[in-house]
């Protein structure tokens, strides 16, 4: 069950990142820095 939760959370993080790439002019590097800063 923990593996399923980890897969879902990781997938949601990737979806948010992909939406940010598609809808804004943020680069993947800036999005990664944002994730590291928030996390």
Residue pairs with C-beta under 8 A, 6 or more apart in sequence:
13 35
17 28
17 31
17 35
20 26
20 31
21 28
21 31
26 34
